[in-house]
Amino acid sequence: MQWESWTSGWSLVVTILIILVTYDQVMYQWRKGSLAGPIFKIPFMGPFIQALYPKFEEYEAQWASGALSCLSIFHKFIVLVSERDITHKVFKSSAYVKPCLVPVAETIIGSAAWVFLGGKSHVEYRKGLNGLFTRKSLQCYLPIQEKVWSEYFDKFVVASRENGGRPMPFMGHFREINCALSCHTFVGTYISDEAVKKIADDYYCITAALELVNIPLLMYVPYTKVWLGKRAANGVLAEFANCAAASKRNMAAGHEPTCIIDRWILSMMESKAYNDKVASGTEDAEKPAILLREFSDFEIAQTMFTFLFASQDASSSATTWLFQIMAQRPDVLDRVRQENLDARYGDKDRPMTLEMLESMTYTNAVVKELLRHRPPVIFVPYTVVKNFPITPTYTVPKGAMVIPSCYPALHDPEVYPQPEVFDPERWISGDAAEKSKNWLVFGAGPHACIADQYVQLTMVAMIGKAALELDWAHHATSRSEEIKVFATLFPMDLCPMVFTKRTQET
C-alpha cells in the first residue's frame, strides 16, 4: 500500500510536469506563428543560459534570420526587429509600446522615472529637460568637462608609467573617465572625487544586473546581480539627492549655474518666481519659455540617474572603440590633431568653445563614423502594452517584449558601402549624411535620446583634447576585433594600451 501511494504521488508529479511543459510549448508556438526563431523552446527557461552570456555573433545570426524573429525566456516572449522601417514603426508607436530598457530596469531605476512615462506626461516632462541641452547650456558645461579630461588624461599616463610602460587593459579607465565626466556635468562640484570613484566602481553591479531577462524574484535573493545592482543604484540616488539639495542652496544664493542640475533648478526657481508674480496680480511678469513645477530632491536625483544610466555604458563603449581605432589609424589621428590645433590658432592650451567644436568638420565626421561603425546602443527593448499589429501579417501579443535593433540599419551595405570599414570621409565627401532613416544611433520618435547633440560634441571635444595632449599605442591581440557584449559593445580583450604625455606641438 505504501509503495502504491509513493508511485501514485510520483505519477501525479510527472503528469503535472508534462502538462506544464506542453502548455509552455503550445503557448510559444501560438505566439511564434510564422516568425523566425527556434522551432521548439527549451522547457520553461528557453535560451536563458545564452542570455546570461550573450555573444554578438548570435545577435547577428538572429538579425539575419528575418525582419522579425523571436525567442522566449521563462515567462517572457520576445520579438526582435532587424528591418529598418519596422524599427522606426516601433519607435513611433507609443500607443502600443512603452520603453522598458530591460524588464528589471524599473526595479533598478524606479518605475516613476520620466523615461518610463508615456503620452502627454512624457512629453511635458521632456519639454522641461530640453533646455538643459541647448547650445547655451552646452557651452556652460565645457569648463568643468575640460578639467575632468585633464585630470584623467594625467591618470592614464601615470597608470601606464606605473605599469612599466607595458600594455594594460584600459576599458576600466575609460568607464571611470566617462563616469566622472557625466557626474560632474550633471551635478558639478557638489559631488566629491571619492563619490565619483565609488559610483564608477559600483556601476559595474548596475550594468551586470541589467540583463535582458533575469530569473523572476531574483532581486530578493541577497548577493545576486540584481540585488547588488539595486543596492548600488540606491547609493547613487542618495548621492545625487544630496547634490540636488546643495544646488538648491547655491542657486538661491545667486551663484551662476555651472552644471545640468544647476540649470534645471534655476529654471524651477524662475518658474516659481513667475507664478508668484501672477498670483500677486503682477500683469507684466515675463513668462519663462517653459514653466516647471518644483521637483523634490529625490525626483531630481532620479532624473540625473536616468541620464547616468543612458550615458555610462554607451559613452564608455564609444570611448573605448574611439581610442582603439584612432591608435590603429594614425592617418585619422594626425588629421584630427592638426584640425584641433588649427581651431585653437596653434595654441593647444586654448580653452575650447562650442563654435570651435562645431567648426571641426573632420573630427565631427570621425565621431559620427565611430557611432555608426560601433554603435553604443544596438537595440532598445519595449514592453507591448496592447496587441501590436507590427506588420500586416503578425501581431505582437500584449505583455511581450519587442526589441527594435539599430545595428543592422547602421551596417546596411546598400546605404553605407563597405560598412565594416571605418571611413570618416563618407560623412564629408560621401552621401552618408543624407541617409537619415538609417541613422538610428539615438533612436527615433518620442523617446529618441534627448542628448544626441551633447553626446557627439562631448566626444569631439574629448578626442580633440586627447590628440593634442597625449600619445597612445594600442597593442592588438587576437581578440581585439572580437566584440564583447556587456550592456553594449566592447573589445573582447578590454583594449590593451599604453599612454604617454605628448611633448611635440604639432
QUINORCOR-V869621 format. One record per run of one state. SS is the DSSP state (H for helix, E for strand, - for the rest). FROM is the first residue (numbers start at 1). TO is the last residue. Records with the same first field share a line. If there is no record, write none. Layout:
# QUINORCOR-V869621
SS: FROM-TO / FROM-TO
This chain:
# QUINORCOR-V869621
-: 1-1 / 33-35 / 38-47 / 53-54 / 65-67 / 74-75 / 82-83 / 92-96 / 102-104 / 110-113 / 117-118 / 134-134 / 163-167 / 170-170 / 191-192 / 210-217 / 221-224 / 253-259 / 280-296 / 329-329 / 344-353 / 360-360 / 374-378 / 385-387 / 392-393 / 397-400 / 406-406 / 411-423 / 428-431 / 435-435 / 439-444 / 448-451 / 475-482 / 486-488 / 492-495 / 502-506
H: 2-32 / 48-52 / 56-64 / 84-91 / 105-109 / 114-116 / 119-133 / 135-162 / 171-190 / 193-209 / 218-220 / 225-252 / 260-279 / 297-328 / 330-343 / 354-359 / 361-373 / 407-410 / 424-427 / 432-434 / 436-438 / 445-447 / 452-469
E: 36-37 / 55-55 / 68-73 / 76-81 / 97-101 / 168-169 / 379-384 / 388-391 / 394-396 / 401-405 / 470-474 / 483-485 / 489-491 / 496-501
